[in-house]
Amino acid sequence: MTQESNKQSRVHPDVLLFIVAGVLYLLGVWFHIPYGGGHIYSDIVSVFQNRLDNSYFSIQNLPFVNTFVEYPPITSYFMYSMGALAKLVPLSLPPNLMGDYYRYTTVFLVIPTFLLISELFKICDILGIKRKNRRTLLYYVATPSFIFMLLLNWYIIGVYFATYGLRKFLQGSRWTSGMLFGLSAGANLVTAAPAFGLFLSAYTWKERINFAIAGGATFLALNLPFIILNPGMWASFWTYHENWYIEGSWMLTFLNNLSSLRHLIFPLLFTILALAVVEKSPDLKKRALTQRDKAHLAVQLSWFLTFAFLFSTYVFTPQMNLILLPFFVIAPIVKRYWEFLAFDIVNSLVIVYGFSQPLLIFGITLNPVHFGAVWQSQVQALAVIRSFWVGKFLLYDGFVKMRKFPERELDTKEMILPSS
């Protein structure tokens, strides 16, 4: 066989990465199988049971119309659609609504999962990142969050829209980017957090206004039918989230989980951190001399404010890590890979150790140990540690030890832009 034929027979690195992603995704599917599999807890099953099934799924029970669901419209109707498919087109004989609902869910969630990989490749090309396959593999695909968190919830839908919106912003489309972030908020509110950084990175108020109007109008369009049909239930969605207890936040170190201070600390801390980013942004913009520099700036401000939002909020659940993973691929957050991996393992242990029984197939039951002091259990301690860790990434690695973009490929043909 000649050298040329050897080259032709090699599998392209992009294809290999998608194959690895597919294998790990299937592993995650097995882990989260309801009433079996790897015995990993999943909201995908329990929330459907509590909100839409109630022992008998009815196609007439529409989210936000006559059924309360604590997720925004896109996610709520995704859940409903998977249930309707399972009801109308069963995959198993005899029909098994819960099993078929889960199977349909995993089939359709693979779409945003794989599309997000494609978006990361495109963003890496825009930023000039070398070894984009390797970075995507290490910081997104071959991670505990990909295996244990992706099918814990529906956050991957919002994360995909946000990543797609980031890419369109880097390519100069403010309207399309804003619309995609409106869709992201319509899937999972917190996944639209990168929009704060993109709004700040825009160089003119016209760009900012176009971006904000597109995002706000899209989010309003998603919610308007339900505001009209059942305004009380739509309002209860917001009340429900406002009254949520402190979960997964560093605040659990100092406060009771129902402390009213959570409603004060959240906006106050986020405002302080956002103002710190705003204060730093003019100096960063002065350094952005090329179009590629401006793309790096947008990514940098986006991850700053996304991490600031998650560090400030009193609800920081493990599945929210999915919105952080794309930034570890495309931004210089950690210098050593082991720190990222340790952080992601700690995050996954909150669910794997705290709410699941992964060793049950060996007849071993895990029971989290209660401390009874600062934190109520080891699980709560893990959640608090990973919350502080996000603050460390932002304050130390972001603000104090700010580094140039890693492995950057400088294009000598790039036009230098005026400093103004």
SEKOL-402282 format. One record per residue (C-alpha): residue in three letters; x, y, z negated; residue number from 1. Coordinates in nm, 4 decimals, m for minus. Last residue first. Layout:
REM SEKOL-402282
["ALA" [X Y Z] NUM];
...
REM end
This chain:
REM SEKOL-402282
["SER" [m1.0322 5.4301 m1.7614] 420];
["SER" [m0.7177 5.2231 m1.7365] 419];
["PRO" [m0.7603 5.2002 m1.3592] 418];
["LEU" [m0.7772 4.8393 m1.2397] 417];
["ILE" [m0.4753 4.6353 m1.1366] 416];
["MET" [m0.5628 4.4237 m0.8339] 415];
["GLU" [m0.4973 4.0553 m0.8700] 414];
["LYS" [m0.2561 3.9184 m0.6081] 413];
["THR" [m0.0064 3.8080 m0.8708] 412];
["ASP" [m0.2692 3.5812 m1.0236] 411];
["LEU" [m0.1616 3.5045 m1.3775] 410];
["GLU" [m0.2394 3.1538 m1.4931] 409];
["ARG" [m0.3124 3.1540 m1.8652] 408];
["GLU" [m0.2057 2.8541 m2.0668] 407];
["PRO" [m0.3388 3.0075 m2.3867] 406];
["PHE" [m0.5137 3.3502 m2.3953] 405];
["LYS" [m0.3155 3.5972 m2.5954] 404];
["ARG" [m0.3279 3.5599 m2.9700] 403];
["MET" [m0.5130 3.7338 m3.2512] 402];
["LYS" [m0.3615 3.6277 m3.5817] 401];
["VAL" [m0.5435 3.8715 m3.8090] 400];
["PHE" [m0.8789 3.9247 m3.6366] 399];
["GLY" [m0.9541 3.5948 m3.4686] 398];
["ASP" [m0.7406 3.3303 m3.6375] 397];
["TYR" [m0.7764 3.4902 m3.9797] 396];
["LEU" [m1.1210 3.6511 m3.9907] 395];
["LEU" [m1.3089 3.4469 m3.7305] 394];
["PHE" [m1.1541 3.1030 m3.7684] 393];
["LYS" [m1.1476 3.1450 m4.1468] 392];
["GLY" [m1.5147 3.2407 m4.1509] 391];
["VAL" [m1.5943 2.9246 m3.9552] 390];
["TRP" [m1.3960 2.7323 m4.2158] 389];
["PHE" [m1.6042 2.8875 m4.4957] 388];
["SER" [m1.9109 2.7290 m4.3342] 387];
["ARG" [m1.7235 2.3972 m4.2906] 386];
["ILE" [m1.6436 2.3970 m4.6613] 385];
["VAL" [m2.0047 2.4769 m4.7557] 384];
["ALA" [m2.1423 2.1892 m4.5511] 383];
["LEU" [m1.8857 1.9452 m4.6916] 382];
["ALA" [m1.9696 2.0557 m5.0475] 381];
["GLN" [m2.3397 2.0052 m4.9789] 380];
["VAL" [m2.2642 1.6515 m4.8662] 379];
["GLN" [m2.0473 1.5860 m5.1706] 378];
["SER" [m2.3435 1.6726 m5.3874] 377];
["GLN" [m2.5134 1.9457 m5.5905] 376];
["TRP" [m2.2419 2.2032 m5.5414] 375];
["VAL" [m2.1070 2.4292 m5.8145] 374];
["ALA" [m2.1572 2.1705 m6.0897] 373];
["GLY" [m2.3876 1.8680 m6.0741] 372];
["PHE" [m2.1417 1.6707 m5.8634] 371];
["HIS" [m2.3813 1.4253 m5.6970] 370];
["VAL" [m2.2285 1.1365 m5.4996] 369];
["PRO" [m2.3764 1.0549 m5.1585] 368];
["ASN" [m2.5174 0.6987 m5.1387] 367];
["LEU" [m2.3858 0.4780 m4.8617] 366];
["THR" [m2.5416 0.1350 m4.8059] 365];
["ILE" [m2.3298 m0.1526 m4.6757] 364];
["GLY" [m2.4946 m0.4524 m4.5040] 363];
["PHE" [m2.2545 m0.4412 m4.2117] 362];
["ILE" [m2.5205 m0.2940 m3.9788] 361];
["LEU" [m2.5947 m0.0541 m4.2648] 360];
["LEU" [m2.2542 0.1054 m4.2240] 359];
["PRO" [m2.3875 0.4057 m4.0275] 358];
["GLN" [m2.6519 0.4833 m4.2944] 357];
["SER" [m2.7535 0.8419 m4.2321] 356];
["PHE" [m2.8427 1.1650 m4.4117] 355];
["GLY" [m2.5331 1.2697 m4.6053] 354];
["TYR" [m2.2569 1.0594 m4.4599] 353];
["VAL" [m2.3301 1.0883 m4.0870] 352];
["ILE" [m2.5182 1.4168 m4.1187] 351];
["VAL" [m2.2746 1.6264 m4.3252] 350];
["LEU" [m1.9952 1.4032 m4.1941] 349];
["SER" [m2.0374 1.5656 m3.8535] 348];
["ASN" [m1.9241 1.9057 m3.9817] 347];
["VAL" [m1.6243 1.7606 m4.1628] 346];
["ILE" [m1.5263 1.5773 m3.8443] 345];
["ASP" [m1.5570 1.8973 m3.6402] 344];
["PHE" [m1.3314 2.0907 m3.8765] 343];
["ALA" [m1.0735 1.8101 m3.8822] 342];
["LEU" [m1.0779 1.7981 m3.5012] 341];
["PHE" [m1.0335 2.1748 m3.4739] 340];
["GLU" [m0.7470 2.1658 m3.7215] 339];
["TRP" [m0.5811 1.8742 m3.5427] 338];
["TYR" [m0.5802 2.0699 m3.2176] 337];
["ARG" [m0.3324 2.3258 m3.3460] 336];
["LYS" [m0.3425 2.6897 m3.2366] 335];
["VAL" [m0.7134 2.7353 m3.2924] 334];
["ILE" [m0.9414 3.0016 m3.1444] 333];
["PRO" [m0.7793 3.0732 m2.8080] 332];
["ALA" [m1.0989 3.0750 m2.5965] 331];
["ILE" [m1.2398 2.8559 m2.3160] 330];
["VAL" [m1.2676 2.5084 m2.4677] 329];
["PHE" [m1.3021 2.6142 m2.8328] 328];
["PHE" [m1.5685 2.8565 m2.7102] 327];
["PRO" [m1.7696 2.5756 m2.5522] 326];
["LEU" [m1.7713 2.3897 m2.8892] 325];
["LEU" [m1.9199 2.6738 m3.0961] 324];
["ILE" [m2.2791 2.6487 m2.9680] 323];
["LEU" [m2.2771 2.2759 m3.0467] 322];
["ASN" [m2.1727 2.3473 m3.4056] 321];
["MET" [m2.5324 2.4582 m3.4636] 320];
["GLN" [m2.6116 2.0880 m3.4993] 319];
["PRO" [m2.4527 2.0950 m3.8455] 318];
["THR" [m2.7080 2.3455 m3.9864] 317];
["PHE" [m2.6070 2.7004 m4.0734] 316];
["VAL" [m2.9057 2.8702 m4.2353] 315];
["TYR" [m2.7935 3.1535 m4.4655] 314];
["THR" [m2.6548 3.3488 m4.1726] 313];
["SER" [m2.3321 3.5462 m4.1994] 312];
["PHE" [m2.0793 3.2843 m4.0892] 311];
["LEU" [m2.3037 3.1824 m3.7992] 310];
["PHE" [m2.3428 3.5422 m3.6832] 309];
["ALA" [m1.9723 3.6232 m3.7194] 308];
["PHE" [m1.8807 3.3074 m3.5245] 307];
["THR" [m2.1062 3.4193 m3.2411] 306];
["LEU" [m1.9776 3.7759 m3.2726] 305];
["PHE" [m1.6112 3.6839 m3.2345] 304];
["TRP" [m1.6869 3.4176 m2.9736] 303];
["SER" [m1.8580 3.6700 m2.7516] 302];
["LEU" [m1.5971 3.9419 m2.8043] 301];
["GLN" [m1.3248 3.7047 m2.6867] 300];
["VAL" [m1.5223 3.5705 m2.3910] 299];
["ALA" [m1.6016 3.9223 m2.2676] 298];
["LEU" [m1.2387 4.0287 m2.3115] 297];
["HIS" [m1.1123 3.7279 m2.1193] 296];
["ALA" [m1.3421 3.8208 m1.8303] 295];
["LYS" [m1.2143 4.1777 m1.8474] 294];
["ASP" [m0.8567 4.0532 m1.8262] 293];
["ARG" [m0.9543 3.8491 m1.5202] 292];
["GLN" [m1.0927 4.1607 m1.3559] 291];
["THR" [m0.7643 4.3349 m1.4251] 290];
["LEU" [m0.6400 4.5985 m1.6690] 289];
["ALA" [m0.8045 4.4785 m1.9903] 288];
["ARG" [m0.5612 4.6167 m2.2486] 287];
["LYS" [m0.7655 4.9328 m2.2983] 286];
["LYS" [m1.0730 4.7159 m2.3554] 285];
["LEU" [m0.9076 4.5447 m2.6516] 284];
["ASP" [m0.8304 4.8809 m2.8123] 283];
["PRO" [m1.1907 4.9921 m2.7614] 282];
["SER" [m1.3213 4.6572 m2.9033] 281];
["LYS" [m1.1587 4.6679 m3.2477] 280];
["GLU" [m1.4076 4.9070 m3.4064] 279];
["VAL" [m1.6976 4.7182 m3.2473] 278];
["VAL" [m1.5607 4.3911 m3.3887] 277];
["ALA" [m1.5390 4.5439 m3.7365] 276];
["LEU" [m1.8891 4.6866 m3.6884] 275];
["ALA" [m2.0134 4.3361 m3.6087] 274];
["LEU" [m1.8502 4.2008 m3.9254] 273];
["ILE" [m2.0148 4.4656 m4.1416] 272];
["THR" [m2.3535 4.4252 m3.9693] 271];
["PHE" [m2.3342 4.0458 m4.0054] 270];
["LEU" [m2.2585 4.0802 m4.3757] 269];
["LEU" [m2.5504 4.3174 m4.4385] 268];
["PRO" [m2.7993 4.1273 m4.2214] 267];
["PHE" [m2.7329 3.7936 m4.3982] 266];
["ILE" [m2.6578 3.9219 m4.7497] 265];
["LEU" [m2.9980 4.0882 m4.7949] 264];
["HIS" [m3.2294 3.8026 m4.6967] 263];
["ARG" [m3.0053 3.5559 m4.8809] 262];
["LEU" [m3.0337 3.7713 m5.1935] 261];
["SER" [m3.3845 3.6332 m5.2440] 260];
["SER" [m3.2267 3.3208 m5.3926] 259];
["LEU" [m3.4021 3.0047 m5.2779] 258];
["ASN" [m3.0866 2.7932 m5.2383] 257];
["ASN" [m2.9546 2.9159 m5.5726] 256];
["LEU" [m2.6537 3.1343 m5.5156] 255];
["PHE" [m2.2751 3.1359 m5.5582] 254];
["THR" [m2.1316 2.8372 m5.3729] 253];
["LEU" [m2.4565 2.7891 m5.1803] 252];
["MET" [m2.3762 3.1178 m5.0044] 251];
["TRP" [m2.1118 2.9294 m4.8014] 250];
["SER" [m2.4033 2.8256 m4.5797] 249];
["GLY" [m2.5268 2.4753 m4.4990] 248];
["GLU" [m2.8851 2.5514 m4.5945] 247];
["ILE" [m3.0122 2.8506 m4.7909] 246];
["TYR" [m3.3916 2.8190 m4.7939] 245];
["TRP" [m3.6300 2.8951 m4.5084] 244];
["ASN" [m3.8824 3.1706 m4.5771] 243];
["GLU" [m3.7891 3.3767 m4.2714] 242];
["HIS" [m3.8082 3.0672 m4.0543] 241];
["TYR" [m4.1657 2.9849 m4.1513] 240];
["THR" [m4.2712 3.3485 m4.1300] 239];
["TRP" [m4.1442 3.3625 m3.7723] 238];
["PHE" [m4.3412 3.0557 m3.6628] 237];
["SER" [m4.6405 3.1769 m3.8651] 236];
["ALA" [m4.6614 3.4788 m3.6342] 235];
["TRP" [m4.7130 3.2498 m3.3334] 234];
["MET" [m4.9784 3.0588 m3.5274] 233];
["GLY" [m5.1652 3.3778 m3.6075] 232];
["PRO" [m5.1323 3.5156 m3.2536] 231];
["ASN" [m5.3030 3.2086 m3.1017] 230];
["LEU" [m5.3821 3.2440 m2.7318] 229];
["ILE" [m5.2422 3.5942 m2.6741] 228];
["ILE" [m4.9185 3.5565 m2.8688] 227];
["PHE" [m4.8933 3.2080 m2.7175] 226];
["PRO" [m4.9054 3.3365 m2.3599] 225];
["LEU" [m4.6576 3.6146 m2.4501] 224];
["ASN" [m4.3830 3.3887 m2.5887] 223];
["LEU" [m4.1984 3.2833 m2.2729] 222];
["ALA" [m4.2554 3.6218 m2.1095] 221];
["LEU" [m4.1199 3.7941 m2.4209] 220];
["PHE" [m3.7976 3.5909 m2.4066] 219];
["THR" [m3.7556 3.6747 m2.0388] 218];
["ALA" [m3.8288 4.0440 m2.0974] 217];
["GLY" [m3.5795 4.0619 m2.3841] 216];
["GLY" [m3.2992 3.8973 m2.1887] 215];
["ALA" [m3.3514 4.1007 m1.8716] 214];
["ILE" [m3.3961 4.4233 m2.0710] 213];
["ALA" [m3.0777 4.3599 m2.2718] 212];
["PHE" [m2.8597 4.2874 m1.9679] 211];
["ASN" [m2.9960 4.5822 m1.7708] 210];
["ILE" [m2.9488 4.8109 m2.0732] 209];
["ARG" [m2.5920 4.6936 m2.1324] 208];
["GLU" [m2.4951 4.7349 m1.7675] 207];
["LYS" [m2.6444 5.0843 m1.7573] 206];
["TRP" [m2.4680 5.1655 m2.0825] 205];
["THR" [m2.1339 5.1081 m1.9134] 204];
["TYR" [m1.8290 4.8934 m1.9853] 203];
["ALA" [m2.0020 4.5725 m2.0924] 202];
["SER" [m1.8079 4.3882 m2.3646] 201];
["LEU" [m2.0520 4.4892 m2.6389] 200];
["PHE" [m2.3538 4.3327 m2.4678] 199];
["LEU" [m2.1433 4.0244 m2.3957] 198];
["GLY" [m2.0543 3.9946 m2.7626] 197];
["PHE" [m2.4146 4.0165 m2.8830] 196];
["ALA" [m2.5217 3.7741 m2.6081] 195];
["PRO" [m2.3034 3.5071 m2.7696] 194];
["ALA" [m2.5819 3.4661 m3.0327] 193];
["ALA" [m2.8288 3.3149 m2.7817] 192];
["THR" [m2.7798 2.9680 m2.9319] 191];
["VAL" [m2.9303 3.0952 m3.2588] 190];
["LEU" [m3.2844 3.1176 m3.1220] 189];
["ASN" [m3.3087 2.7656 m2.9868] 188];
["ALA" [m3.4974 2.7097 m2.6613] 187];
["GLY" [m3.6531 3.0517 m2.5991] 186];
["ALA" [m3.3321 3.2128 m2.7231] 185];
["SER" [m3.1468 3.0252 m2.4492] 184];
["LEU" [m3.4102 3.1257 m2.1948] 183];
["GLY" [m3.3568 3.4914 m2.2869] 182];
["PHE" [m2.9837 3.4246 m2.2579] 181];
["LEU" [m3.0465 3.3007 m1.9050] 180];
["MET" [m3.2458 3.6129 m1.8207] 179];
["GLY" [m2.9647 3.8348 m1.9490] 178];
["SER" [m2.7093 3.6527 m1.7339] 177];
["THR" [m2.9300 3.6866 m1.4286] 176];
["TRP" [m2.9712 4.0596 m1.4850] 175];
["ARG" [m2.6073 4.1304 m1.5749] 174];
["SER" [m2.4526 3.9476 m1.2797] 173];
["GLY" [m2.0794 4.0290 m1.2725] 172];
["GLN" [m1.9199 3.6861 m1.2368] 171];
["LEU" [m1.8252 3.6878 m1.6050] 170];
["PHE" [m2.1918 3.7530 m1.6845] 169];
["LYS" [m2.2976 3.4581 m1.4686] 168];
["ARG" [m2.0564 3.2331 m1.6607] 167];
["LEU" [m2.1834 3.3536 m1.9972] 166];
["GLY" [m2.5427 3.2925 m1.8888] 165];
["TYR" [m2.4560 2.9344 m1.7891] 164];
["THR" [m2.2965 2.8878 m2.1306] 163];
["ALA" [m2.6040 3.0342 m2.3026] 162];
["PHE" [m2.8453 2.8235 m2.0940] 161];
["TYR" [m2.6439 2.5100 m2.1752] 160];
["VAL" [m2.6277 2.5919 m2.5457] 159];
["GLY" [m3.0060 2.6412 m2.5543] 158];
["ILE" [m3.0677 2.2960 m2.4077] 157];
["ILE" [m2.7888 2.1367 m2.6150] 156];
["TYR" [m2.9687 2.2497 m2.9293] 155];
["TRP" [m3.2354 1.9792 m2.8953] 154];
["ASN" [m3.1528 1.7929 m3.2164] 153];
["LEU" [m2.9505 1.5043 m3.3549] 152];
["LEU" [m2.8845 1.3847 m3.0030] 151];
["LEU" [m2.5902 1.6214 m2.9497] 150];
["MET" [m2.4798 1.6070 m3.3136] 149];
["PHE" [m2.3314 1.2567 m3.3551] 148];
["ILE" [m2.1410 1.1811 m3.0340] 147];
["PHE" [m2.0754 1.5311 m2.8994] 146];
["SER" [m2.0229 1.6642 m3.2522] 145];
["PRO" [m1.7654 1.3938 m3.3276] 144];
["THR" [m1.5622 1.5128 m3.0283] 143];
["ALA" [m1.4394 1.3535 m2.7072] 142];
["VAL" [m1.6644 1.5678 m2.4851] 141];
["TYR" [m1.6305 1.9279 m2.6040] 140];
["TYR" [m1.2907 2.0290 m2.7406] 139];
["LEU" [m1.0658 1.7449 m2.6284] 138];
["LEU" [m1.2337 1.6558 m2.2974] 137];
["THR" [m1.3018 2.0155 m2.1945] 136];
["ARG" [m0.9411 2.1069 m2.2756] 135];
["ARG" [m0.8038 1.8119 m2.0786] 134];
["ASN" [m1.0235 1.8751 m1.7775] 133];
["LYS" [m0.9399 2.2471 m1.7786] 132];
["ARG" [m0.5706 2.1652 m1.7565] 131];
["LYS" [m0.4755 2.5261 m1.6777] 130];
["ILE" [m0.7138 2.8072 m1.7567] 129];
["GLY" [m0.7410 3.0856 m1.4999] 128];
["LEU" [m1.0332 3.2638 m1.6658] 127];
["ILE" [m1.2672 3.2254 m1.3668] 126];
["ASP" [m1.1542 2.8661 m1.3151] 125];
["CYS" [m1.2126 2.7881 m1.6840] 124];
["ILE" [m1.5611 2.9378 m1.6530] 123];
["LYS" [m1.6354 2.7083 m1.3588] 122];
["PHE" [m1.5116 2.3989 m1.5431] 121];
["LEU" [m1.7162 2.4955 m1.8499] 120];
["GLU" [m2.0256 2.5311 m1.6317] 119];
["SER" [m1.9781 2.1791 m1.4923] 118];
["ILE" [m1.9501 2.0397 m1.8440] 117];
["LEU" [m2.2686 2.2284 m1.9354] 116];
["LEU" [m2.4452 2.0650 m1.6404] 115];
["PHE" [m2.3577 1.7266 m1.7905] 114];
["THR" [m2.5242 1.7944 m2.1241] 113];
["PRO" [m2.8055 2.0003 m1.9692] 112];
["ILE" [m2.9065 1.6915 m1.7624] 111];
["VAL" [m2.8315 1.4235 m2.0256] 110];
["LEU" [m3.1164 1.5697 m2.2285] 109];
["PHE" [m3.3654 1.4323 m1.9733] 108];
["VAL" [m3.2700 1.0666 m2.0125] 107];
["THR" [m3.2267 1.0952 m2.3905] 106];
["THR" [m3.5735 1.2441 m2.4318] 105];
["TYR" [m3.7377 0.9843 m2.2073] 104];
["ARG" [m3.5853 0.7085 m2.4202] 103];
["TYR" [m3.6908 0.8733 m2.7470] 102];
["TYR" [m4.0500 0.9147 m2.6311] 101];
["ASP" [m4.0456 0.5527 m2.5119] 100];
["GLY" [m3.9370 0.4283 m2.8540] 99];
["MET" [m4.1891 0.6433 m3.0376] 98];
["LEU" [m4.4789 0.5561 m2.8061] 97];
["ASN" [m4.4151 0.1818 m2.7861] 96];
["PRO" [m4.6365 0.0413 m2.5134] 95];
["PRO" [m4.6504 m0.3423 m2.5066] 94];
["LEU" [m4.4591 m0.3502 m2.2876] 93];
["SER" [m4.2077 m0.0665 m2.2676] 92];
["LEU" [m4.1532 0.2301 m2.0369] 91];
["PRO" [m4.4908 0.3916 m2.0962] 90];
["VAL" [m4.6108 0.6397 m1.8325] 89];
["LEU" [m4.9014 0.8369 m1.9838] 88];
["LYS" [m4.8105 0.8267 m2.3533] 87];
["ALA" [m4.4333 0.8255 m2.3128] 86];
["LEU" [m4.4628 1.1023 m2.0553] 85];
["ALA" [m4.6856 1.3031 m2.2909] 84];
["GLY" [m4.4373 1.2574 m2.5762] 83];
["MET" [m4.1495 1.3746 m2.3587] 82];
["SER" [m4.3582 1.6719 m2.2479] 81];
["TYR" [m4.4442 1.7673 m2.6091] 80];
["MET" [m4.0806 1.7624 m2.7155] 79];
["PHE" [m3.9843 1.9754 m2.4133] 78];
["TYR" [m4.2794 2.1965 m2.4953] 77];
["SER" [m4.1435 2.2677 m2.8417] 76];
["THR" [m3.7890 2.3136 m2.7117] 75];
["ILE" [m3.8947 2.5700 m2.4518] 74];
["PRO" [m4.1463 2.7418 m2.6820] 73];
["PRO" [m3.9262 2.8079 m2.9869] 72];
["TYR" [m3.8950 2.5418 m3.2597] 71];
["GLU" [m4.0918 2.5164 m3.5849] 70];
["VAL" [m4.3899 2.3403 m3.4267] 69];
["PHE" [m4.7470 2.4242 m3.5310] 68];
["THR" [m5.0243 2.2628 m3.3272] 67];
["ASN" [m5.3331 2.4288 m3.1768] 66];
["VAL" [m5.1815 2.6732 m2.9303] 65];
["PHE" [m4.8204 2.7161 m3.0456] 64];
["PRO" [m4.7488 2.3529 m2.9479] 63];
["LEU" [m5.0388 2.1862 m2.7610] 62];
["ASN" [m5.2333 1.9042 m2.9278] 61];
["GLN" [m5.4578 1.7946 m2.6370] 60];
["ILE" [m5.2054 1.5281 m2.5267] 59];
["SER" [m5.2724 1.3509 m2.8552] 58];
["PHE" [m5.0085 1.1460 m3.0352] 57];
["TYR" [m5.1516 0.9210 m3.3076] 56];
["SER" [m4.9754 0.8471 m3.6370] 55];
["ASN" [m4.9163 1.2212 m3.6943] 54];
["ASP" [m4.7471 1.2421 m3.3529] 53];
["LEU" [m4.6858 1.6070 m3.2727] 52];
["ARG" [m4.5518 1.7750 m3.5845] 51];
["ASN" [m4.4249 1.5176 m3.8355] 50];
["GLN" [m4.3461 1.2332 m3.5949] 49];
["PHE" [m4.1923 1.4654 m3.3367] 48];
["VAL" [m3.9844 1.6280 m3.6105] 47];
["SER" [m3.8599 1.2868 m3.7297] 46];
["VAL" [m3.7542 1.1488 m3.3918] 45];
["ILE" [m3.5591 1.4329 m3.2348] 44];
["ASP" [m3.4540 1.5414 m3.5826] 43];
["SER" [m3.2108 1.2487 m3.5777] 42];
["TYR" [m3.0491 1.0437 m3.8576] 41];
["ILE" [m2.7779 0.7957 m3.7605] 40];
["HIS" [m2.8709 0.4294 m3.8156] 39];
["GLY" [m2.6392 0.2915 m3.5461] 38];
["GLY" [m2.9169 0.1320 m3.3475] 37];
["GLY" [m3.2340 0.0541 m3.5391] 36];
["TYR" [m3.5568 0.2160 m3.6472] 35];
["PRO" [m3.5129 0.5150 m3.4168] 34];
["ILE" [m3.2139 0.4913 m3.1816] 33];
["HIS" [m2.9710 0.7628 m3.2907] 32];
["PHE" [m2.6432 0.5677 m3.2793] 31];
["TRP" [m2.7402 0.3943 m2.9545] 30];
["VAL" [m2.7989 0.7234 m2.7736] 29];
["GLY" [m2.4724 0.8591 m2.9151] 28];
["LEU" [m2.2866 0.5636 m2.7665] 27];
["LEU" [m2.4643 0.6305 m2.4385] 26];
["TYR" [m2.3369 0.9891 m2.4536] 25];
["LEU" [m1.9854 0.8642 m2.5244] 24];
["VAL" [m1.9961 0.6454 m2.2122] 23];
["GLY" [m2.1413 0.9233 m1.9971] 22];
["ALA" [m1.8884 1.1783 m2.1208] 21];
["VAL" [m1.6055 0.9372 m2.0422] 20];
["ILE" [m1.7453 0.8900 m1.6903] 19];
["PHE" [m1.7868 1.2675 m1.6505] 18];
["LEU" [m1.4233 1.3142 m1.7502] 17];
["LEU" [m1.3099 1.0507 m1.5038] 16];
["VAL" [m1.5001 1.2232 m1.2244] 15];
["ASP" [m1.3323 1.5553 m1.3006] 14];
["PRO" [m0.9913 1.3833 m1.3149] 13];
["HIS" [m1.0419 1.2493 m0.9576] 12];
["VAL" [m1.0192 0.8713 m0.9415] 11];
["ARG" [m0.7080 0.7479 m0.7668] 10];
["SER" [m0.7535 0.5384 m0.4537] 9];
["GLN" [m0.6685 0.8252 m0.2175] 8];
["LYS" [m0.3392 0.8861 m0.3935] 7];
["ASN" [m0.2438 0.5219 m0.3623] 6];
["SER" [m0.3387 0.5317 0.0084] 5];
["GLU" [m0.0923 0.8172 0.0600] 4];
["GLN" [0.1841 0.6364 m0.1311] 3];
["THR" [0.1459 0.3385 0.0995] 2];
["MET" [0.0000 0.0000 0.0000] 1];
REM end
